[in-house]
Amino acid sequence: MSRPIAGTLGERYLRNRGVTALTDLLALRFHAECRWRADARSPPEARPAMIAAVTDLAGRLTGVQRSWLDPQGFSETTFGKAPIEPARKAMGELYGHAVRFGAPGEVMAVGEGVETVLSLRSALPALSMAAALSAANLAAMFIPETVRRLYIAQDKDPAGERAAMTLAERVAERGVEAIILAPRYGDFNDDLLLHGVEDLRNALRRQLFSRDATRLLTPAR
């Protein structure tokens, strides 16, 4: 029942979060009347939601994340998410899998939330990326065999820092170079919203491997 995200409240939500990387979003869709309930005893409510497909390394769908959105749009209180708790729920087989953007090559980036990863991709549009959806799953994420250098977008909290370090140590054991990217504020979406994409590019330039900085830091489309 979901449809492509282009032209929907889901796309407006991402734009309001500062995201400019709005191409190659096959992993994201929009559901105008996605069921939400506070708990198993509550009656279901129909609410608009962004649907993120969780896939394994072979591209097989293993789960979905539903992010319910506020039809009234962006506010400094909700940042566009529906004023309900929880505003996000995931279902299916999530362990080690991710929401994926772009085909992986020798270099890719990973992070926790969809908004965080798409914020990073707004500054690095040519780089394939994946969102683990949680700190615990970031630490356990399966990385494609093609990857030789992995950028890990760390959330600035104890759980995020531990997850980034755990993943870096795991992939290093198989010879993958891991580089942890640290945001200035809570996460890279905070950085993007507060200072814009050009400032984010400049901050990333100092953290990327030099050849990657030259190759990847092209203007956003």
BAFI-3210 file (N, C-alpha, C; in Angstrom, 3 decimals, decimal comma, padded with zeros to 6 digits):
// residues 221
n [1|2|3|4|5|6|7|8|9|10|11|12|13|14|15|16|17|18|19|20|21|22|23|24|25|26|27|28|29|30|31|32|33|34|35|36|37|38|39|40|41|42|43|44|45|46|47|48|49|50|51|52|53|54|55|56|57|58|59|60|61|62|63|64|65|66|67|68|69|70|71|72|73|74|75|76|77|78|79|80|81|82|83|84|85|86|87|88|89|90|91|92|93|94|95|96|97|98|99|100|101|102|103|104|105|106|107|108|109|110|111|112|113|114|115|116|117|118|119|120|121|122|123|124|125|126|127|128|129|130|131|132|133|134|135|136|137|138|139|140|141|142|143|144|145|146|147|148|149|150|151|152|153|154|155|156|157|158|159|160|161|162|163|164|165|166|167|168|169|170|171|172|173|174|175|176|177|178|179|180|181|182|183|184|185|186|187|188|189|190|191|192|193|194|195|196|197|198|199|200|201|202|203|204|205|206|207|208|209|210|211|212|213|214|215|216|217|218|219|220|221]
n.u [000,813|002,163|003,859|006,153|008,433|008,770|007,448|005,696|004,450|006,483|008,819|008,795|009,197|011,867|013,201|012,648|014,199|016,622|017,795|019,284|019,955|018,172|017,838|017,889|016,435|015,236|014,888|013,149|009,754|006,327|003,506|000,219|-001,732|-000,813|-000,990|-001,004|-000,506|-000,595|-000,109|-000,559|-003,164|-004,510|-006,705|-006,194|-004,781|-004,948|-002,255|-000,015|003,103|006,642|008,228|010,802|012,851|014,394|017,172|019,093|022,545|022,297|020,218|017,716|014,534|014,154|012,912|011,092|011,130|008,928|008,190|006,280|004,692|004,165|001,326|001,000|003,448|006,828|008,141|009,801|009,585|008,799|010,234|009,088|008,208|005,473|003,432|003,480|003,998|005,454|007,058|008,309|008,643|010,072|010,043|010,389|013,250|016,013|018,645|021,965|021,326|020,263|019,092|019,519|021,424|022,367|024,774|027,137|030,711|034,225|034,506|032,450|029,831|028,402|025,771|023,618|020,661|018,186|017,852|020,254|022,165|021,322|021,775|024,554|024,976|024,021|026,130|028,034|027,298|027,980|028,719|028,070|025,786|024,546|021,952|021,701|019,713|019,757|021,904|022,813|022,424|024,083|026,604|026,571|026,358|026,346|028,864|029,489|031,513|033,031|033,960|036,633|037,369|035,777|033,576|032,341|029,606|029,266|027,035|026,760|026,843|027,050|026,197|026,245|028,943|030,207|029,115|030,116|032,871|032,961|032,076|034,109|036,334|035,550|035,417|038,024|039,365|039,094|040,591|039,615|039,803|038,819|037,205|036,163|033,633|033,000|030,353|029,664|027,650|024,812|024,249|024,805|022,640|021,806|024,047|023,808|021,314|021,804|023,964|024,117|024,773|027,230|028,954|028,967|030,271|032,814|033,573|033,666|035,688|038,028|038,094|037,969|039,698|042,382|042,331|039,699|038,336|038,966|037,778|035,066|033,827|031,869|029,718|026,411|023,478]
n.v [-001,213|001,148|003,887|005,323|007,717|010,258|013,509|013,339|013,631|012,398|013,010|015,793|015,894|014,927|016,968|019,119|018,335|019,077|017,516|016,972|014,961|013,389|011,574|008,243|006,792|004,275|002,611|003,866|004,623|005,838|005,776|006,539|005,934|004,414|001,957|002,651|001,967|002,542|000,499|-003,073|-003,294|-001,064|000,686|000,637|003,369|005,321|006,732|008,988|007,797|007,357|004,773|002,536|000,274|-002,605|-004,489|-007,470|-008,358|-009,407|-008,084|-008,907|-008,395|-007,950|-006,693|-003,791|-000,302|001,921|005,265|007,520|010,483|014,026|015,461|018,180|019,208|020,478|021,222|022,886|021,379|018,699|018,126|017,323|014,739|012,626|013,656|011,524|008,624|005,512|007,222|005,850|002,571|-000,625|-003,649|-007,169|-009,066|-007,738|-007,768|-007,115|-006,240|-003,603|-000,301|000,652|002,743|003,307|001,453|-000,686|-000,250|-000,244|001,600|002,801|004,233|004,091|004,376|005,232|006,287|006,831|009,544|010,636|009,296|010,077|012,785|012,862|011,845|013,916|015,647|013,991|012,832|010,834|008,588|005,316|004,252|003,098|002,614|001,599|001,737|001,568|001,885|-000,546|-002,298|-001,142|-001,777|-004,475|-004,726|-006,228|-006,121|-005,472|-007,686|-006,412|-004,051|-001,989|000,235|001,766|004,191|005,318|006,759|008,316|008,630|011,195|010,175|008,014|005,351|005,442|006,009|003,736|001,774|002,519|002,170|-000,581|-001,698|-000,737|-002,130|-004,753|-004,867|-004,272|-006,572|-008,150|-006,872|-004,433|-000,974|001,239|004,276|006,549|008,915|011,932|013,867|017,391|018,126|016,447|014,471|013,847|014,949|016,967|018,648|019,348|020,673|022,846|024,222|023,888|022,467|023,137|023,837|021,370|019,801|020,988|020,339|017,554|017,239|017,434|015,053|012,896|010,382|011,499|011,142|010,356|012,635|014,454|013,159|012,730|014,965|016,690|019,262|019,405|017,992]
n.w [000,000|000,212|-001,493|-003,972|-002,563|-003,591|-003,986|-001,847|001,581|002,944|001,461|001,817|004,549|004,761|003,347|005,033|007,135|006,252|004,313|001,208|-000,470|-002,430|-004,430|-005,800|-003,839|-003,388|-001,260|000,421|001,087|001,023|003,101|003,268|005,141|007,414|009,888|013,340|016,749|020,241|022,069|022,466|023,343|022,537|020,243|016,668|014,762|011,791|010,221|008,478|007,165|006,810|005,134|005,550|003,917|005,093|004,284|003,444|002,655|000,141|-000,931|-000,192|001,185|004,602|006,696|007,973|008,740|010,301|010,238|011,693|010,585|011,059|009,820|009,796|009,313|009,683|012,928|015,648|017,852|017,241|014,944|012,561|012,944|013,919|016,675|018,712|020,789|020,678|017,922|016,009|014,731|014,278|012,395|011,784|010,588|011,774|012,694|011,995|009,451|007,117|006,057|002,791|000,597|-002,580|-004,567|-003,106|-003,061|-003,027|-001,044|001,531|003,602|006,878|009,328|012,117|012,170|009,535|008,807|009,725|008,122|005,533|005,757|005,861|003,317|001,800|001,752|000,652|-002,010|-003,877|-002,549|-001,437|001,093|004,317|006,692|009,981|011,886|014,662|017,563|018,640|016,489|014,619|015,608|015,079|012,346|009,093|006,676|003,236|001,210|-000,682|000,380|001,314|002,695|005,352|006,399|009,429|010,724|013,611|016,339|018,777|021,591|024,491|023,787|020,983|020,477|021,534|019,840|017,323|017,715|018,288|015,833|014,166|015,186|014,642|011,777|011,162|011,799|009,580|007,759|006,808|006,473|008,908|009,536|011,820|011,790|013,330|014,584|015,101|016,814|018,208|016,226|012,682|011,353|013,053|012,791|010,076|010,008|011,685|010,572|007,800|004,468|003,210|005,305|006,584|004,659|004,753|007,347|007,134|005,285|006,712|008,014|006,290|004,377|002,357|-000,513|-000,847|000,011|-002,030|-004,197|-003,500|-002,348|-003,793|-005,183|-003,816|-005,356]
ca.u [000,000|003,028|004,210|007,423|008,415|008,837|006,232|004,819|004,809|007,769|009,874|008,801|009,812|013,319|013,658|012,599|015,333|017,829|018,351|019,243|020,239|016,824|017,819|018,247|015,811|014,356|014,657|012,163|008,439|005,382|002,199|-000,662|-002,603|-000,122|-001,589|-000,205|-001,205|000,307|000,247|-001,381|-004,556|-005,079|-007,237|-005,269|-005,060|-004,323|-001,417|000,995|004,390|007,732|008,530|012,183|013,064|015,611|017,551|020,366|023,584|021,860|019,083|016,450|013,809|014,065|012,109|010,800|010,943|007,861|008,371|005,055|004,989|003,167|000,783|001,109|004,777|007,976|008,118|011,013|009,314|008,736|011,091|008,336|007,671|004,156|003,509|003,016|005,086|006,636|006,829|008,990|008,653|010,659|009,537|011,074|014,596|016,823|020,016|023,015|020,842|020,273|018,432|020,680|021,346|023,462|025,453|028,425|031,954|035,333|034,361|031,065|029,617|027,260|025,404|022,430|019,359|018,022|018,095|021,687|022,879|021,002|022,459|025,922|024,943|023,814|027,470|028,828|026,235|028,457|029,143|027,006|025,637|023,538|021,494|021,456|018,487|019,993|023,309|023,114|022,508|025,276|027,735|026,458|026,045|027,103|029,473|029,773|032,883|033,754|034,388|038,010|037,440|034,437|033,346|031,295|029,046|029,021|026,182|027,548|026,348|027,835|025,825|026,728|030,404|030,565|028,732|031,062|034,150|032,789|032,054|035,456|037,205|035,109|035,799|039,488|039,831|039,115|041,437|038,936|040,192|037,641|037,399|034,978|033,302|032,380|029,608|029,921|026,559|024,362|024,454|025,071|021,479|021,914|025,063|023,262|020,243|022,310|024,976|024,001|025,554|028,602|029,706|029,146|031,334|034,106|033,902|034,010|036,950|039,118|038,020|038,043|040,956|042,618|041,853|038,237|037,887|039,068|036,870|033,680|033,232|031,361|028,529|025,145|022,588]
ca.v [000,000|002,325|004,313|006,046|008,835|011,541|014,299|013,027|014,178|011,814|013,825|017,101|015,668|014,873|018,314|019,938|017,927|019,578|016,515|017,283|013,717|012,864|010,643|006,863|006,487|003,123|001,975|004,636|004,792|006,596|005,149|007,622|005,489|003,306|001,742|002,865|001,812|002,791|-000,809|-004,157|-003,158|000,170|000,570|001,178|004,656|005,458|007,933|008,956|007,287|007,015|003,350|002,243|-001,153|-003,207|-005,605|-008,121|-008,020|-009,868|-007,272|-009,521|-007,643|-008,681|-005,956|-002,399|000,675|002,879|006,544|008,271|011,882|015,021|016,057|019,635|019,576|020,615|022,144|022,739|020,399|017,326|017,995|016,679|013,438|012,697|013,875|010,304|007,844|005,850|007,705|004,919|001,157|-001,505|-005,015|-008,108|-009,521|-006,532|-007,963|-007,106|-005,735|-002,140|000,450|000,875|003,787|003,181|000,160|-000,621|-000,522|-000,441|002,575|003,122|004,809|003,559|005,142|004,718|006,642|007,195|010,978|010,849|008,801|010,926|014,061|012,621|011,650|015,219|016,193|013,003|012,165|009,716|007,487|004,421|004,310|002,230|003,006|000,407|002,059|001,640|001,721|-001,976|-002,937|-000,628|-002,581|-005,835|-004,668|-007,003|-005,230|-006,195|-008,163|-005,497|-002,837|-001,940|001,349|001,998|005,362|005,036|007,996|008,081|009,542|011,725|009,740|006,825|004,161|005,627|005,919|002,317|001,021|002,848|001,529|-002,028|-002,022|-000,483|-003,239|-005,956|-004,886|-004,247|-007,956|-008,737|-006,050|-003,231|000,257|001,896|005,661|007,029|010,314|012,479|015,099|018,475|018,119|015,108|013,594|014,630|015,743|018,196|019,494|019,848|021,633|024,036|024,982|023,740|021,423|023,566|023,699|019,934|019,361|021,466|019,541|016,202|017,280|017,247|013,712|011,880|010,030|012,616|010,831|010,351|014,019|015,030|012,472|012,653|016,218|017,458|020,020|018,677|018,177]
ca.w [000,000|000,177|-002,842|-003,978|-001,626|-004,308|-004,035|-000,719|002,878|003,303|000,851|002,491|005,854|004,592|002,976|006,246|007,973|005,610|003,403|-000,218|-001,204|-002,632|-005,552|-005,446|-002,549|-003,571|000,038|001,176|000,480|001,847|003,330|003,728|006,246|008,081|011,210|014,547|018,030|021,364|022,615|021,916|023,789|022,002|018,878|015,664|014,131|010,480|010,200|007,414|007,638|005,901|005,256|005,150|003,693|005,639|003,421|003,717|001,679|-001,172|-001,357|000,217|002,202|005,867|007,661|007,640|009,813|010,044|010,935|011,508|010,341|011,416|008,594|009,886|008,849|010,574|014,059|016,448|018,904|016,724|013,760|011,489|013,344|014,541|018,128|019,362|021,375|019,885|016,563|015,111|015,082|013,272|012,457|010,910|010,938|011,666|013,171|010,992|008,169|007,073|004,986|001,930|-000,410|-003,529|-004,665|-002,401|-003,775|-002,099|000,033|001,861|004,932|007,622|010,509|012,800|011,637|008,129|008,659|009,909|006,944|004,387|005,973|005,411|001,870|001,186|001,550|-000,090|-002,779|-004,691|-001,685|-000,989|002,541|004,903|008,024|010,801|012,624|016,105|017,932|018,796|015,184|013,951|016,080|014,539|010,924|008,120|005,699|001,989|001,022|-001,578|001,087|001,811|003,650|005,883|007,237|010,411|011,254|015,031|017,098|019,890|022,888|024,866|023,012|019,623|020,459|021,721|018,649|016,251|018,026|018,145|014,411|013,634|015,589|013,933|010,363|011,089|011,894|008,230|006,904|006,333|007,160|009,475|009,936|012,520|011,540|014,540|014,366|016,036|017,793|018,569|015,077|011,485|010,982|013,849|012,154|008,822|010,292|012,363|009,828|006,358|003,812|002,931|006,550|006,816|003,761|005,257|008,533|006,696|004,548|007,671|008,592|005,254|003,727|001,431|-001,864|-000,811|000,102|-003,367|-005,119|-003,071|-001,885|-004,922|-004,775|-003,728|-006,503]
c.u [000,850|003,370|005,532|007,334|008,387|007,474|005,272|005,239|006,162|008,928|009,947|009,440|011,329|013,884|013,675|013,692|016,666|018,424|018,186|019,519|018,925|016,707|018,234|017,724|014,835|014,040|013,583|010,865|007,547|004,057|001,292|-001,482|-002,005|-000,650|-000,577|-001,082|-000,188|000,784|-000,747|-002,851|-005,253|-005,648|-006,262|-005,745|-004,340|-003,575|-000,418|002,355|005,378|008,125|009,945|012,366|014,405|015,940|018,863|021,357|023,222|020,693|017,733|015,814|013,668|013,192|011,811|010,820|009,842|008,113|007,127|005,343|003,828|002,617|000,819|002,493|005,780|007,682|009,387|010,826|009,428|009,685|010,405|007,798|006,313|004,295|002,917|004,233|004,706|006,260|007,511|008,848|009,281|010,112|010,329|012,430|015,564|018,306|021,010|022,631|020,662|019,362|019,553|020,407|022,575|024,106|026,820|029,589|033,046|035,252|032,874|031,011|028,380|026,996|024,153|021,143|019,360|018,340|019,584|022,459|022,584|021,565|023,903|025,960|024,648|025,146|028,336|027,900|026,690|028,791|027,947|026,994|024,557|023,233|021,100|020,189|018,654|021,481|023,674|023,274|023,674|026,493|027,758|026,314|026,966|027,587|029,801|031,254|033,704|034,411|035,819|038,226|036,008|034,433|032,151|030,848|028,574|028,027|026,931|026,856|027,085|027,502|026,347|028,229|030,862|030,271|029,719|032,400|034,070|032,811|033,434|036,401|036,841|035,621|037,316|040,057|039,881|039,832|040,791|039,416|038,929|038,008|036,105|034,821|032,523|031,627|029,996|028,886|026,103|024,544|024,605|023,840|021,419|022,897|024,514|022,205|020,787|023,229|024,939|025,008|026,987|029,482|029,961|030,235|032,710|034,550|034,330|035,356|038,135|039,156|038,188|039,484|041,155|042,095|040,335|037,686|037,903|038,007|035,402|033,026|032,908|030,119|027,282|024,283|021,190]
c.v [001,268|002,658|005,064|007,351|010,198|012,226|014,078|013,793|013,623|012,608|015,190|016,999|015,671|016,236|019,226|019,562|018,320|018,659|016,962|016,057|012,969|012,038|009,268|006,495|005,318|002,432|002,682|004,766|005,561|005,860|006,201|007,234|004,262|003,153|001,946|002,592|001,938|001,491|-001,831|-004,030|-001,931|-000,048|001,182|002,532|004,691|006,782|007,844|008,551|007,134|005,571|003,104|000,734|-001,585|-004,433|-006,226|-007,786|-008,466|-009,059|-007,840|-008,699|-008,483|-007,971|-004,555|-001,567|001,634|004,116|007,378|009,765|012,782|015,652|017,575|020,125|019,724|021,576|021,905|021,745|018,968|017,072|017,214|015,309|013,620|012,858|012,709|009,575|006,366|006,329|006,816|003,503|000,378|-002,909|-005,883|-008,515|-008,367|-006,773|-008,037|-006,501|-004,214|-001,607|000,983|001,915|003,688|001,810|000,238|-000,926|-000,776|000,504|002,797|003,715|004,203|004,450|004,554|005,059|006,980|008,672|011,309|010,467|009,671|012,329|013,953|012,499|012,951|015,906|015,290|012,195|010,954|008,478|006,632|004,379|003,347|002,689|001,768|000,515|002,080|001,472|000,246|-002,651|-002,399|-001,459|-003,962|-005,874|-005,540|-006,053|-006,014|-006,557|-007,212|-004,339|-002,989|-000,788|001,711|003,244|005,082|006,357|007,745|009,101|009,938|011,437|008,452|005,581|004,259|005,485|004,472|001,510|001,258|002,152|000,015|-002,438|-001,826|-001,631|-004,524|-005,982|-004,858|-005,661|-008,641|-007,830|-004,820|-002,031|000,977|003,294|006,156|008,521|010,856|013,768|016,158|018,466|016,676|014,079|014,469|015,375|017,036|019,162|020,136|020,916|022,943|024,876|024,795|022,790|021,859|023,447|022,225|019,380|019,754|020,671|018,130|016,168|016,990|015,828|012,594|011,587|011,007|012,341|010,824|011,771|014,677|014,457|012,658|013,987|017,117|018,209|019,154|018,978|018,526]
c.w [000,000|-001,265|-002,810|-003,198|-002,320|-004,343|-002,880|000,530|003,339|002,716|001,523|003,868|005,740|004,225|004,200|007,235|007,339|004,574|001,950|-001,074|-001,415|-003,905|-005,043|-004,057|-002,670|-002,254|000,853|000,385|001,456|001,901|003,955|004,949|006,920|009,509|012,332|015,756|019,145|022,000|022,083|022,283|023,199|020,600|017,876|015,130|012,794|010,432|009,048|007,964|006,489|006,183|004,728|005,053|004,258|004,803|003,880|002,608|000,272|-001,709|-000,977|001,337|003,464|006,902|007,164|008,919|009,390|010,897|010,670|011,510|010,743|010,141|008,604|009,466|009,975|011,720|014,867|017,582|018,389|015,557|012,643|011,818|014,008|016,057|018,907|019,913|021,383|018,489|015,536|015,643|013,933|013,473|011,487|011,452|010,698|011,918|012,016|009,661|008,236|005,976|004,090|000,848|-001,310|-003,475|-003,999|-003,314|-002,767|-000,897|000,279|003,261|005,560|008,828|011,128|012,047|010,160|007,924|008,807|008,658|005,723|004,541|005,497|003,892|001,131|000,912|000,675|-000,995|-003,577|-003,866|-001,285|000,538|003,008|006,320|008,811|011,639|014,134|016,368|018,033|017,446|014,367|014,343|015,436|013,022|010,085|007,016|004,431|001,849|000,149|-000,837|001,610|002,792|004,045|006,751|008,144|011,024|012,683|015,588|018,370|021,223|023,238|024,045|021,584|019,514|020,637|020,465|017,515|016,491|017,861|016,682|013,793|013,969|014,852|012,503|010,194|011,126|010,530|007,233|006,325|007,147|007,620|009,945|010,560|012,266|012,730|014,209|015,390|017,163|018,034|017,476|013,837|010,981|011,790|013,199|010,886|009,066|010,858|011,485|008,320|005,747|003,523|004,172|006,858|005,911|004,292|006,473|008,144|005,986|005,469|008,244|007,569|004,852|002,568|000,025|-001,914|-000,744|-001,271|-004,295|-004,776|-002,706|-003,065|-004,483|-004,760|-004,941|-006,024]
res [m|s|r|p|i|a|g|t|l|g|e|r|y|l|r|n|r|g|v|t|a|l|t|d|l|l|a|l|r|f|h|a|e|c|r|w|r|a|d|a|r|s|p|p|e|a|r|p|a|m|i|a|a|v|t|d|l|a|g|r|l|t|g|v|q|r|s|w|l|d|p|q|g|f|s|e|t|t|f|g|k|a|p|i|e|p|a|r|k|a|m|g|e|l|y|g|h|a|v|r|f|g|a|p|g|e|v|m|a|v|g|e|g|v|e|t|v|l|s|l|r|s|a|l|p|a|l|s|m|a|a|a|l|s|a|a|n|l|a|a|m|f|i|p|e|t|v|r|r|l|y|i|a|q|d|k|d|p|a|g|e|r|a|a|m|t|l|a|e|r|v|a|e|r|g|v|e|a|i|i|l|a|p|r|y|g|d|f|n|d|d|l|l|l|h|g|v|e|d|l|r|n|a|l|r|r|q|l|f|s|r|d|a|t|r|l|l|t|p|a|r]
***
